[in-house]
């Protein structure tokens, strides 16, 4: 699902950025090689960040 229409970022891309260590929307944008535009997506992005601890996918891969 698209979360950021301005940058065409999907929830999967956002989750991948979080798994890579992004902990704030600004860090998610940087990991996706873009920047905030209108800011309407930041609330949804923060919800996703709170749901998924940083590096969660990497920790599971090591088990």
PDBQT receptor file of N, H, CA, C and O in Angstrom, charges set to zero:
ATOM      1  N   UNK A   1       0.846  -1.164   0.000  1.00  0.00    +0.000 N 
ATOM      2  CA  UNK A   1       0.000   0.000   0.000  1.00  0.00    +0.000 C 
ATOM      3  C   UNK A   1       0.898   1.236   0.000  1.00  0.00    +0.000 C 
ATOM      4  O   UNK A   1       1.940   1.261   0.654  1.00  0.00    +0.000 OA
ATOM      5  N   UNK A   2       0.478   2.256  -0.742  1.00  0.00    +0.000 N 
ATOM      6  H   UNK A   2      -0.369   2.236  -1.273  1.00  0.00    +0.000 HD
ATOM      7  CA  UNK A   2       1.221   3.509  -0.739  1.00  0.00    +0.000 C 
ATOM      8  C   UNK A   2       0.936   4.269   0.547  1.00  0.00    +0.000 C 
ATOM      9  O   UNK A   2      -0.218   4.463   0.931  1.00  0.00    +0.000 OA
ATOM     10  N   UNK A   3       1.998   4.692   1.200  1.00  0.00    +0.000 N 
ATOM     11  H   UNK A   3       2.936   4.534   0.888  1.00  0.00    +0.000 HD
ATOM     12  CA  UNK A   3       1.888   5.492   2.412  1.00  0.00    +0.000 C 
ATOM     13  C   UNK A   3       2.203   6.948   2.071  1.00  0.00    +0.000 C 
ATOM     14  O   UNK A   3       1.495   7.855   2.507  1.00  0.00    +0.000 OA
ATOM     15  N   UNK A   4       3.246   7.167   1.306  1.00  0.00    +0.000 N 
ATOM     16  H   UNK A   4       3.821   6.429   0.952  1.00  0.00    +0.000 HD
ATOM     17  CA  UNK A   4       3.651   8.510   0.898  1.00  0.00    +0.000 C 
ATOM     18  C   UNK A   4       3.400   8.654  -0.602  1.00  0.00    +0.000 C 
ATOM     19  O   UNK A   4       4.139   8.119  -1.428  1.00  0.00    +0.000 OA
ATOM     20  N   UNK A   5       2.350   9.381  -0.928  1.00  0.00    +0.000 N 
ATOM     21  H   UNK A   5       1.749   9.815  -0.257  1.00  0.00    +0.000 HD
ATOM     22  CA  UNK A   5       2.007   9.576  -2.333  1.00  0.00    +0.000 C 
ATOM     23  C   UNK A   5       3.034  10.487  -3.021  1.00  0.00    +0.000 C 
ATOM     24  O   UNK A   5       3.402  10.245  -4.171  1.00  0.00    +0.000 OA
ATOM     25  N   UNK A   6       3.488  11.511  -2.335  1.00  0.00    +0.000 N 
ATOM     26  H   UNK A   6       3.189  11.707  -1.401  1.00  0.00    +0.000 HD
ATOM     27  CA  UNK A   6       4.443  12.459  -2.932  1.00  0.00    +0.000 C 
ATOM     28  C   UNK A   6       5.714  11.765  -3.426  1.00  0.00    +0.000 C 
ATOM     29  O   UNK A   6       6.246  12.112  -4.480  1.00  0.00    +0.000 OA
ATOM     30  N   UNK A   7       6.194  10.789  -2.661  1.00  0.00    +0.000 N 
ATOM     31  H   UNK A   7       5.762  10.507  -1.804  1.00  0.00    +0.000 HD
ATOM     32  CA  UNK A   7       7.432  10.085  -3.007  1.00  0.00    +0.000 C 
ATOM     33  C   UNK A   7       7.187   8.658  -3.477  1.00  0.00    +0.000 C 
ATOM     34  O   UNK A   7       8.135   7.917  -3.736  1.00  0.00    +0.000 OA
ATOM     35  N   UNK A   8       5.928   8.271  -3.587  1.00  0.00    +0.000 N 
ATOM     36  H   UNK A   8       5.157   8.873  -3.377  1.00  0.00    +0.000 HD
ATOM     37  CA  UNK A   8       5.542   6.923  -4.014  1.00  0.00    +0.000 C 
ATOM     38  C   UNK A   8       6.191   5.849  -3.136  1.00  0.00    +0.000 C 
ATOM     39  O   UNK A   8       6.689   4.844  -3.644  1.00  0.00    +0.000 OA
ATOM     40  N   UNK A   9       6.181   6.068  -1.810  1.00  0.00    +0.000 N 
ATOM     41  H   UNK A   9       5.776   6.884  -1.398  1.00  0.00    +0.000 HD
ATOM     42  CA  UNK A   9       6.746   5.094  -0.876  1.00  0.00    +0.000 C 
ATOM     43  C   UNK A   9       5.655   4.150  -0.388  1.00  0.00    +0.000 C 
ATOM     44  O   UNK A   9       4.570   4.579   0.005  1.00  0.00    +0.000 OA
ATOM     45  N   UNK A  10       5.961   2.876  -0.421  1.00  0.00    +0.000 N 
ATOM     46  H   UNK A  10       6.842   2.528  -0.740  1.00  0.00    +0.000 HD
ATOM     47  CA  UNK A  10       5.016   1.875   0.059  1.00  0.00    +0.000 C 
ATOM     48  C   UNK A  10       5.336   1.484   1.494  1.00  0.00    +0.000 C 
ATOM     49  O   UNK A  10       6.414   1.783   2.008  1.00  0.00    +0.000 OA
ATOM     50  N   UNK A  11       4.386   0.814   2.128  1.00  0.00    +0.000 N 
ATOM     51  H   UNK A  11       3.511   0.571   1.710  1.00  0.00    +0.000 HD
ATOM     52  CA  UNK A  11       4.620   0.340   3.491  1.00  0.00    +0.000 C 
ATOM     53  C   UNK A  11       5.782  -0.640   3.527  1.00  0.00    +0.000 C 
ATOM     54  O   UNK A  11       6.508  -0.692   4.520  1.00  0.00    +0.000 OA
ATOM     55  N   UNK A  12       5.972  -1.412   2.473  1.00  0.00    +0.000 N 
ATOM     56  H   UNK A  12       5.381  -1.370   1.667  1.00  0.00    +0.000 HD
ATOM     57  CA  UNK A  12       7.086  -2.363   2.420  1.00  0.00    +0.000 C 
ATOM     58  C   UNK A  12       8.423  -1.626   2.409  1.00  0.00    +0.000 C 
ATOM     59  O   UNK A  12       9.359  -2.031   3.098  1.00  0.00    +0.000 OA
ATOM     60  N   UNK A  13       8.519  -0.559   1.639  1.00  0.00    +0.000 N 
ATOM     61  H   UNK A  13       7.759  -0.229   1.079  1.00  0.00    +0.000 HD
ATOM     62  CA  UNK A  13       9.761   0.225   1.602  1.00  0.00    +0.000 C 
ATOM     63  C   UNK A  13      10.033   0.858   2.961  1.00  0.00    +0.000 C 
ATOM     64  O   UNK A  13      11.178   0.915   3.410  1.00  0.00    +0.000 OA
ATOM     65  N   UNK A  14       8.986   1.328   3.605  1.00  0.00    +0.000 N 
ATOM     66  H   UNK A  14       8.056   1.282   3.240  1.00  0.00    +0.000 HD
ATOM     67  CA  UNK A  14       9.136   1.943   4.923  1.00  0.00    +0.000 C 
ATOM     68  C   UNK A  14       9.583   0.906   5.934  1.00  0.00    +0.000 C 
ATOM     69  O   UNK A  14      10.481   1.170   6.734  1.00  0.00    +0.000 OA
ATOM     70  N   UNK A  15       8.974  -0.267   5.913  1.00  0.00    +0.000 N 
ATOM     71  H   UNK A  15       8.245  -0.482   5.263  1.00  0.00    +0.000 HD
ATOM     72  CA  UNK A  15       9.369  -1.345   6.840  1.00  0.00    +0.000 C 
ATOM     73  C   UNK A  15      10.807  -1.785   6.585  1.00  0.00    +0.000 C 
ATOM     74  O   UNK A  15      11.536  -2.083   7.532  1.00  0.00    +0.000 OA
ATOM     75  N   UNK A  16      11.220  -1.830   5.334  1.00  0.00    +0.000 N 
ATOM     76  H   UNK A  16      10.628  -1.589   4.565  1.00  0.00    +0.000 HD
ATOM     77  CA  UNK A  16      12.608  -2.182   5.005  1.00  0.00    +0.000 C 
ATOM     78  C   UNK A  16      13.580  -1.141   5.562  1.00  0.00    +0.000 C 
ATOM     79  O   UNK A  16      14.642  -1.493   6.076  1.00  0.00    +0.000 OA
ATOM     80  N   UNK A  17      13.218   0.134   5.460  1.00  0.00    +0.000 N 
ATOM     81  H   UNK A  17      12.356   0.420   5.042  1.00  0.00    +0.000 HD
ATOM     82  CA  UNK A  17      14.067   1.197   5.999  1.00  0.00    +0.000 C 
ATOM     83  C   UNK A  17      14.173   1.088   7.514  1.00  0.00    +0.000 C 
ATOM     84  O   UNK A  17      15.245   1.296   8.082  1.00  0.00    +0.000 OA
ATOM     85  N   UNK A  18      13.070   0.765   8.165  1.00  0.00    +0.000 N 
ATOM     86  H   UNK A  18      12.199   0.596   7.704  1.00  0.00    +0.000 HD
ATOM     87  CA  UNK A  18      13.067   0.593   9.621  1.00  0.00    +0.000 C 
ATOM     88  C   UNK A  18      13.926  -0.602  10.004  1.00  0.00    +0.000 C 
ATOM     89  O   UNK A  18      14.701  -0.539  10.958  1.00  0.00    +0.000 OA
ATOM     90  N   UNK A  19      13.786  -1.685   9.259  1.00  0.00    +0.000 N 
ATOM     91  H   UNK A  19      13.156  -1.736   8.484  1.00  0.00    +0.000 HD
ATOM     92  CA  UNK A  19      14.597  -2.877   9.525  1.00  0.00    +0.000 C 
ATOM     93  C   UNK A  19      16.081  -2.570   9.346  1.00  0.00    +0.000 C 
ATOM     94  O   UNK A  19      16.933  -3.196   9.976  1.00  0.00    +0.000 OA
ATOM     95  N   UNK A  20      16.380  -1.610   8.489  1.00  0.00    +0.000 N 
ATOM     96  H   UNK A  20      15.688  -1.101   7.977  1.00  0.00    +0.000 HD
ATOM     97  CA  UNK A  20      17.754  -1.192   8.267  1.00  0.00    +0.000 C 
ATOM     98  C   UNK A  20      18.266  -0.210   9.307  1.00  0.00    +0.000 C 
ATOM     99  O   UNK A  20      19.424   0.204   9.263  1.00  0.00    +0.000 OA
ATOM    100  N   UNK A  21      17.388   0.166  10.255  1.00  0.00    +0.000 N 
ATOM    101  H   UNK A  21      16.447  -0.171  10.291  1.00  0.00    +0.000 HD
ATOM    102  CA  UNK A  21      17.834   1.030  11.345  1.00  0.00    +0.000 C 
ATOM    103  C   UNK A  21      17.161   2.389  11.448  1.00  0.00    +0.000 C 
ATOM    104  O   UNK A  21      17.397   3.110  12.418  1.00  0.00    +0.000 OA
ATOM    105  N   UNK A  22      16.331   2.763  10.479  1.00  0.00    +0.000 N 
ATOM    106  H   UNK A  22      16.140   2.178   9.691  1.00  0.00    +0.000 HD
ATOM    107  CA  UNK A  22      15.653   4.061  10.547  1.00  0.00    +0.000 C 
ATOM    108  C   UNK A  22      14.689   4.078  11.731  1.00  0.00    +0.000 C 
ATOM    109  O   UNK A  22      13.922   3.137  11.932  1.00  0.00    +0.000 OA
ATOM    110  N   UNK A  23      14.737   5.158  12.513  1.00  0.00    +0.000 N 
ATOM    111  H   UNK A  23      15.360   5.923  12.350  1.00  0.00    +0.000 HD
ATOM    112  CA  UNK A  23      13.893   5.272  13.699  1.00  0.00    +0.000 C 
ATOM    113  C   UNK A  23      12.990   6.495  13.679  1.00  0.00    +0.000 C 
ATOM    114  O   UNK A  23      12.149   6.662  14.564  1.00  0.00    +0.000 OA
ATOM    115  N   UNK A  24      13.155   7.343  12.687  1.00  0.00    +0.000 N 
ATOM    116  H   UNK A  24      13.837   7.207  11.969  1.00  0.00    +0.000 HD
ATOM    117  CA  UNK A  24      12.359   8.564  12.565  1.00  0.00    +0.000 C 
ATOM    118  C   UNK A  24      11.952   8.719  11.101  1.00  0.00    +0.000 C 
ATOM    119  O   UNK A  24      12.634   8.208  10.213  1.00  0.00    +0.000 OA
ATOM    120  N   UNK A  25      10.835   9.425  10.840  1.00  0.00    +0.000 N 
ATOM    121  H   UNK A  25      10.281   9.840  11.561  1.00  0.00    +0.000 HD
ATOM    122  CA  UNK A  25      10.447   9.635   9.437  1.00  0.00    +0.000 C 
ATOM    123  C   UNK A  25      11.571  10.210   8.582  1.00  0.00    +0.000 C 
ATOM    124  O   UNK A  25      11.759   9.791   7.440  1.00  0.00    +0.000 OA
ATOM    125  N   UNK A  26      12.325  11.175   9.132  1.00  0.00    +0.000 N 
ATOM    126  H   UNK A  26      12.173  11.516  10.059  1.00  0.00    +0.000 HD
ATOM    127  CA  UNK A  26      13.433  11.777   8.373  1.00  0.00    +0.000 C 
ATOM    128  C   UNK A  26      14.436  10.706   7.943  1.00  0.00    +0.000 C 
ATOM    129  O   UNK A  26      14.961  10.757   6.830  1.00  0.00    +0.000 OA
ATOM    130  N   UNK A  27      14.700   9.747   8.812  1.00  0.00    +0.000 N 
ATOM    131  H   UNK A  27      14.273   9.705   9.716  1.00  0.00    +0.000 HD
ATOM    132  CA  UNK A  27      15.636   8.665   8.503  1.00  0.00    +0.000 C 
ATOM    133  C   UNK A  27      15.052   7.704   7.473  1.00  0.00    +0.000 C 
ATOM    134  O   UNK A  27      15.781   7.160   6.643  1.00  0.00    +0.000 OA
ATOM    135  N   UNK A  28      13.745   7.498   7.526  1.00  0.00    +0.000 N 
ATOM    136  H   UNK A  28      13.153   7.940   8.200  1.00  0.00    +0.000 HD
ATOM    137  CA  UNK A  28      13.081   6.652   6.526  1.00  0.00    +0.000 C 
ATOM    138  C   UNK A  28      13.210   7.299   5.155  1.00  0.00    +0.000 C 
ATOM    139  O   UNK A  28      13.574   6.636   4.184  1.00  0.00    +0.000 OA
ATOM    140  N   UNK A  29      12.911   8.601   5.075  1.00  0.00    +0.000 N 
ATOM    141  H   UNK A  29      12.616   9.139   5.865  1.00  0.00    +0.000 HD
ATOM    142  CA  UNK A  29      13.057   9.298   3.797  1.00  0.00    +0.000 C 
ATOM    143  C   UNK A  29      14.493   9.189   3.275  1.00  0.00    +0.000 C 
ATOM    144  O   UNK A  29      14.708   8.910   2.095  1.00  0.00    +0.000 OA
ATOM    145  N   UNK A  30      15.459   9.406   4.143  1.00  0.00    +0.000 N 
ATOM    146  H   UNK A  30      15.284   9.633   5.101  1.00  0.00    +0.000 HD
ATOM    147  CA  UNK A  30      16.865   9.343   3.726  1.00  0.00    +0.000 C 
ATOM    148  C   UNK A  30      17.219   7.954   3.213  1.00  0.00    +0.000 C 
ATOM    149  O   UNK A  30      17.918   7.817   2.209  1.00  0.00    +0.000 OA
ATOM    150  N   UNK A  31      16.735   6.926   3.902  1.00  0.00    +0.000 N 
ATOM    151  H   UNK A  31      16.167   7.037   4.718  1.00  0.00    +0.000 HD
ATOM    152  CA  UNK A  31      17.012   5.546   3.484  1.00  0.00    +0.000 C 
ATOM    153  C   UNK A  31      16.379   5.239   2.124  1.00  0.00    +0.000 C 
ATOM    154  O   UNK A  31      16.860   4.379   1.386  1.00  0.00    +0.000 OA
ATOM    155  N   UNK A  32      15.310   5.944   1.808  1.00  0.00    +0.000 N 
ATOM    156  H   UNK A  32      14.920   6.643   2.407  1.00  0.00    +0.000 HD
ATOM    157  CA  UNK A  32      14.614   5.745   0.531  1.00  0.00    +0.000 C 
ATOM    158  C   UNK A  32      15.043   6.770  -0.518  1.00  0.00    +0.000 C 
ATOM    159  O   UNK A  32      14.433   6.875  -1.582  1.00  0.00    +0.000 OA
ATOM    160  N   UNK A  33      16.098   7.521  -0.206  1.00  0.00    +0.000 N 
ATOM    161  H   UNK A  33      16.593   7.435   0.659  1.00  0.00    +0.000 HD
ATOM    162  CA  UNK A  33      16.648   8.523  -1.133  1.00  0.00    +0.000 C 
ATOM    163  C   UNK A  33      15.626   9.567  -1.568  1.00  0.00    +0.000 C 
ATOM    164  O   UNK A  33      15.527   9.904  -2.748  1.00  0.00    +0.000 OA
ATOM    165  N   UNK A  34      14.869  10.073  -0.596  1.00  0.00    +0.000 N 
ATOM    166  H   UNK A  34      14.949   9.799   0.362  1.00  0.00    +0.000 HD
ATOM    167  CA  UNK A  34      13.918  11.140  -0.888  1.00  0.00    +0.000 C 
ATOM    168  C   UNK A  34      13.784  12.027   0.345  1.00  0.00    +0.000 C 
ATOM    169  O   UNK A  34      14.488  11.826   1.335  1.00  0.00    +0.000 OA
ATOM    170  N   UNK A  35      12.901  12.986   0.290  1.00  0.00    +0.000 N 
ATOM    171  H   UNK A  35      12.328  13.149  -0.513  1.00  0.00    +0.000 HD
ATOM    172  CA  UNK A  35      12.684  13.905   1.411  1.00  0.00    +0.000 C 
ATOM    173  C   UNK A  35      11.190  14.150   1.575  1.00  0.00    +0.000 C 
ATOM    174  O   UNK A  35      10.416  13.946   0.639  1.00  0.00    +0.000 OA
ATOM    175  N   UNK A  36      10.789  14.581   2.750  1.00  0.00    +0.000 N 
ATOM    176  H   UNK A  36      11.417  14.747   3.511  1.00  0.00    +0.000 HD
ATOM    177  CA  UNK A  36       9.382  14.891   3.015  1.00  0.00    +0.000 C 
ATOM    178  C   UNK A  36       8.924  15.998   2.072  1.00  0.00    +0.000 C 
ATOM    179  O   UNK A  36       9.666  16.936   1.782  1.00  0.00    +0.000 OA
ATOM    180  N   UNK A  37       7.714  15.871   1.610  1.00  0.00    +0.000 N 
ATOM    181  H   UNK A  37       7.111  15.108   1.846  1.00  0.00    +0.000 HD
ATOM    182  CA  UNK A  37       7.128  16.894   0.744  1.00  0.00    +0.000 C 
ATOM    183  C   UNK A  37       6.000  17.598   1.503  1.00  0.00    +0.000 C 
ATOM    184  O   UNK A  37       6.212  18.674   2.062  1.00  0.00    +0.000 OA
ATOM    185  N   UNK A  38       4.806  17.003   1.527  1.00  0.00    +0.000 N 
ATOM    186  H   UNK A  38       4.633  16.129   1.072  1.00  0.00    +0.000 HD
ATOM    187  CA  UNK A  38       3.674  17.662   2.181  1.00  0.00    +0.000 C 
ATOM    188  C   UNK A  38       3.539  17.276   3.655  1.00  0.00    +0.000 C 
ATOM    189  O   UNK A  38       2.931  18.014   4.430  1.00  0.00    +0.000 OA
ATOM    190  N   UNK A  39       4.098  16.124   4.052  1.00  0.00    +0.000 N 
ATOM    191  H   UNK A  39       4.591  15.524   3.422  1.00  0.00    +0.000 HD
ATOM    192  CA  UNK A  39       4.068  15.697   5.449  1.00  0.00    +0.000 C 
ATOM    193  C   UNK A  39       2.827  14.944   5.875  1.00  0.00    +0.000 C 
ATOM    194  O   UNK A  39       2.729  14.536   7.033  1.00  0.00    +0.000 OA
ATOM    195  N   UNK A  40       1.876  14.747   4.979  1.00  0.00    +0.000 N 
ATOM    196  H   UNK A  40       1.955  15.079   4.039  1.00  0.00    +0.000 HD
ATOM    197  CA  UNK A  40       0.632  14.047   5.350  1.00  0.00    +0.000 C 
ATOM    198  C   UNK A  40       0.859  12.593   5.753  1.00  0.00    +0.000 C 
ATOM    199  O   UNK A  40       0.034  12.024   6.468  1.00  0.00    +0.000 OA
ATOM    200  N   UNK A  41       1.933  11.993   5.323  1.00  0.00    +0.000 N 
ATOM    201  H   UNK A  41       2.603  12.455   4.742  1.00  0.00    +0.000 HD
ATOM    202  CA  UNK A  41       2.182  10.582   5.595  1.00  0.00    +0.000 C 
ATOM    203  C   UNK A  41       2.901  10.340   6.920  1.00  0.00    +0.000 C 
ATOM    204  O   UNK A  41       3.006   9.191   7.351  1.00  0.00    +0.000 OA
ATOM    205  N   UNK A  42       3.388  11.369   7.564  1.00  0.00    +0.000 N 
ATOM    206  H   UNK A  42       3.302  12.301   7.214  1.00  0.00    +0.000 HD
ATOM    207  CA  UNK A  42       4.228  11.150   8.745  1.00  0.00    +0.000 C 
ATOM    208  C   UNK A  42       3.492  10.452   9.881  1.00  0.00    +0.000 C 
ATOM    209  O   UNK A  42       4.105   9.678  10.616  1.00  0.00    +0.000 OA
ATOM    210  N   UNK A  43       2.200  10.701  10.045  1.00  0.00    +0.000 N 
ATOM    211  H   UNK A  43       1.701  11.329   9.447  1.00  0.00    +0.000 HD
ATOM    212  CA  UNK A  43       1.435  10.019  11.090  1.00  0.00    +0.000 C 
ATOM    213  C   UNK A  43       1.390   8.521  10.859  1.00  0.00    +0.000 C 
ATOM    214  O   UNK A  43       1.600   7.738  11.786  1.00  0.00    +0.000 OA
ATOM    215  N   UNK A  44       1.119   8.122   9.633  1.00  0.00    +0.000 N 
ATOM    216  H   UNK A  44       0.948   8.758   8.881  1.00  0.00    +0.000 HD
ATOM    217  CA  UNK A  44       1.094   6.698   9.288  1.00  0.00    +0.000 C 
ATOM    218  C   UNK A  44       2.479   6.105   9.417  1.00  0.00    +0.000 C 
ATOM    219  O   UNK A  44       2.640   4.991   9.913  1.00  0.00    +0.000 OA
ATOM    220  N   UNK A  45       3.473   6.844   8.974  1.00  0.00    +0.000 N 
ATOM    221  H   UNK A  45       3.341   7.749   8.571  1.00  0.00    +0.000 HD
ATOM    222  CA  UNK A  45       4.854   6.376   9.062  1.00  0.00    +0.000 C 
ATOM    223  C   UNK A  45       5.262   6.162  10.522  1.00  0.00    +0.000 C 
ATOM    224  O   UNK A  45       5.910   5.166  10.843  1.00  0.00    +0.000 OA
ATOM    225  N   UNK A  46       4.892   7.081  11.397  1.00  0.00    +0.000 N 
ATOM    226  H   UNK A  46       4.366   7.891  11.137  1.00  0.00    +0.000 HD
ATOM    227  CA  UNK A  46       5.197   6.932  12.824  1.00  0.00    +0.000 C 
ATOM    228  C   UNK A  46       4.521   5.702  13.410  1.00  0.00    +0.000 C 
ATOM    229  O   UNK A  46       5.103   5.015  14.249  1.00  0.00    +0.000 OA
ATOM    230  N   UNK A  47       3.295   5.419  12.974  1.00  0.00    +0.000 N 
ATOM    231  H   UNK A  47       2.822   5.977  12.293  1.00  0.00    +0.000 HD
ATOM    232  CA  UNK A  47       2.592   4.212  13.437  1.00  0.00    +0.000 C 
ATOM    233  C   UNK A  47       3.344   2.953  13.028  1.00  0.00    +0.000 C 
ATOM    234  O   UNK A  47       3.475   2.016  13.816  1.00  0.00    +0.000 OA
ATOM    235  N   UNK A  48       3.834   2.936  11.802  1.00  0.00    +0.000 N 
ATOM    236  H   UNK A  48       3.727   3.698  11.162  1.00  0.00    +0.000 HD
ATOM    237  CA  UNK A  48       4.595   1.782  11.318  1.00  0.00    +0.000 C 
ATOM    238  C   UNK A  48       5.899   1.660  12.104  1.00  0.00    +0.000 C 
ATOM    239  O   UNK A  48       6.305   0.555  12.466  1.00  0.00    +0.000 OA
ATOM    240  N   UNK A  49       6.548   2.777  12.366  1.00  0.00    +0.000 N 
ATOM    241  H   UNK A  49       6.219   3.674  12.073  1.00  0.00    +0.000 HD
ATOM    242  CA  UNK A  49       7.798   2.762  13.140  1.00  0.00    +0.000 C 
ATOM    243  C   UNK A  49       7.546   2.190  14.531  1.00  0.00    +0.000 C 
ATOM    244  O   UNK A  49       8.347   1.397  15.025  1.00  0.00    +0.000 OA
ATOM    245  N   UNK A  50       6.461   2.576  15.157  1.00  0.00    +0.000 N 
ATOM    246  H   UNK A  50       5.810   3.221  14.755  1.00  0.00    +0.000 HD
ATOM    247  CA  UNK A  50       6.145   2.082  16.510  1.00  0.00    +0.000 C 
ATOM    248  C   UNK A  50       5.804   0.596  16.515  1.00  0.00    +0.000 C 
ATOM    249  O   UNK A  50       6.054  -0.096  17.501  1.00  0.00    +0.000 OA
ATOM    250  N   UNK A  51       5.234   0.104  15.417  1.00  0.00    +0.000 N 
ATOM    251  H   UNK A  51       5.030   0.666  14.616  1.00  0.00    +0.000 HD
ATOM    252  CA  UNK A  51       4.873  -1.315  15.310  1.00  0.00    +0.000 C 
ATOM    253  C   UNK A  51       6.091  -2.211  15.129  1.00  0.00    +0.000 C 
ATOM    254  O   UNK A  51       6.105  -3.344  15.611  1.00  0.00    +0.000 OA
ATOM    255  N   UNK A  52       7.098  -1.719  14.448  1.00  0.00    +0.000 N 
ATOM    256  H   UNK A  52       7.086  -0.799  14.056  1.00  0.00    +0.000 HD
ATOM    257  CA  UNK A  52       8.250  -2.530  14.050  1.00  0.00    +0.000 C 
ATOM    258  C   UNK A  52       9.527  -1.947  14.627  1.00  0.00    +0.000 C 
ATOM    259  O   UNK A  52       9.991  -0.904  14.168  1.00  0.00    +0.000 OA
ATOM    260  N   UNK A  53      10.105  -2.606  15.629  1.00  0.00    +0.000 N 
ATOM    261  H   UNK A  53       9.728  -3.454  16.002  1.00  0.00    +0.000 HD
ATOM    262  CA  UNK A  53      11.368  -2.110  16.192  1.00  0.00    +0.000 C 
ATOM    263  C   UNK A  53      12.477  -2.102  15.137  1.00  0.00    +0.000 C 
ATOM    264  O   UNK A  53      12.483  -2.962  14.256  1.00  0.00    +0.000 OA
ATOM    265  N   UNK A  54      13.414  -1.152  15.207  1.00  0.00    +0.000 N 
ATOM    266  H   UNK A  54      13.409  -0.454  15.923  1.00  0.00    +0.000 HD
ATOM    267  CA  UNK A  54      14.524  -1.097  14.254  1.00  0.00    +0.000 C 
ATOM    268  C   UNK A  54      15.308  -2.398  14.243  1.00  0.00    +0.000 C 
ATOM    269  O   UNK A  54      15.601  -2.961  15.297  1.00  0.00    +0.000 OA
ATOM    270  N   UNK A  55      15.645  -2.872  13.057  1.00  0.00    +0.000 N 
ATOM    271  H   UNK A  55      15.407  -2.414  12.201  1.00  0.00    +0.000 HD
ATOM    272  CA  UNK A  55      16.446  -4.087  12.920  1.00  0.00    +0.000 C 
ATOM    273  C   UNK A  55      15.691  -5.363  13.216  1.00  0.00    +0.000 C 
ATOM    274  O   UNK A  55      16.315  -6.416  13.351  1.00  0.00    +0.000 OA
ATOM    275  N   UNK A  56      14.360  -5.315  13.325  1.00  0.00    +0.000 N 
ATOM    276  H   UNK A  56      13.854  -4.460  13.216  1.00  0.00    +0.000 HD
ATOM    277  CA  UNK A  56      13.577  -6.501  13.686  1.00  0.00    +0.000 C 
ATOM    278  C   UNK A  56      13.749  -7.625  12.673  1.00  0.00    +0.000 C 
ATOM    279  O   UNK A  56      13.902  -8.785  13.056  1.00  0.00    +0.000 OA
ATOM    280  N   UNK A  57      13.725  -7.294  11.384  1.00  0.00    +0.000 N 
ATOM    281  H   UNK A  57      13.601  -6.352  11.073  1.00  0.00    +0.000 HD
ATOM    282  CA  UNK A  57      13.887  -8.322  10.351  1.00  0.00    +0.000 C 
ATOM    283  C   UNK A  57      15.277  -8.933  10.403  1.00  0.00    +0.000 C 
ATOM    284  O   UNK A  57      15.436 -10.135  10.189  1.00  0.00    +0.000 OA
ATOM    285  N   UNK A  58      16.286  -8.115  10.685  1.00  0.00    +0.000 N 
ATOM    286  H   UNK A  58      16.157  -7.139  10.859  1.00  0.00    +0.000 HD
ATOM    287  CA  UNK A  58      17.663  -8.616  10.741  1.00  0.00    +0.000 C 
ATOM    288  C   UNK A  58      17.852  -9.549  11.927  1.00  0.00    +0.000 C 
ATOM    289  O   UNK A  58      18.557 -10.553  11.823  1.00  0.00    +0.000 OA
ATOM    290  N   UNK A  59      17.225  -9.224  13.056  1.00  0.00    +0.000 N 
ATOM    291  H   UNK A  59      16.652  -8.408  13.141  1.00  0.00    +0.000 HD
ATOM    292  CA  UNK A  59      17.358 -10.066  14.245  1.00  0.00    +0.000 C 
ATOM    293  C   UNK A  59      16.721 -11.435  13.986  1.00  0.00    +0.000 C 
ATOM    294  O   UNK A  59      17.248 -12.458  14.425  1.00  0.00    +0.000 OA
ATOM    295  N   UNK A  60      15.602 -11.456  13.282  1.00  0.00    +0.000 N 
ATOM    296  H   UNK A  60      15.174 -10.625  12.925  1.00  0.00    +0.000 HD
ATOM    297  CA  UNK A  60      14.921 -12.713  13.005  1.00  0.00    +0.000 C 
ATOM    298  C   UNK A  60      15.726 -13.561  12.026  1.00  0.00    +0.000 C 
ATOM    299  O   UNK A  60      15.709 -14.789  12.117  1.00  0.00    +0.000 OA
ATOM    300  N   UNK A  61      16.426 -12.928  11.096  1.00  0.00    +0.000 N 
ATOM    301  H   UNK A  61      16.440 -11.930  11.022  1.00  0.00    +0.000 HD
ATOM    302  CA  UNK A  61      17.215 -13.652  10.110  1.00  0.00    +0.000 C 
ATOM    303  C   UNK A  61      18.386 -14.385  10.769  1.00  0.00    +0.000 C 
ATOM    304  O   UNK A  61      18.847 -15.406  10.259  1.00  0.00    +0.000 OA
ATOM    305  N   UNK A  62      18.859 -13.872  11.885  1.00  0.00    +0.000 N 
ATOM    306  H   UNK A  62      18.485 -13.043  12.299  1.00  0.00    +0.000 HD
ATOM    307  CA  UNK A  62      19.994 -14.487  12.569  1.00  0.00    +0.000 C 
ATOM    308  C   UNK A  62      19.624 -15.670  13.440  1.00  0.00    +0.000 C 
ATOM    309  O   UNK A  62      20.503 -16.396  13.905  1.00  0.00    +0.000 OA
ATOM    310  N   UNK A  63      18.324 -15.874  13.670  1.00  0.00    +0.000 N 
ATOM    311  H   UNK A  63      17.611 -15.284  13.293  1.00  0.00    +0.000 HD
ATOM    312  CA  UNK A  63      17.881 -16.984  14.530  1.00  0.00    +0.000 C 
ATOM    313  C   UNK A  63      17.937 -18.313  13.827  1.00  0.00    +0.000 C 
ATOM    314  O   UNK A  63      17.597 -19.338  14.418  1.00  0.00    +0.000 OA
TER     315      UNK A  63
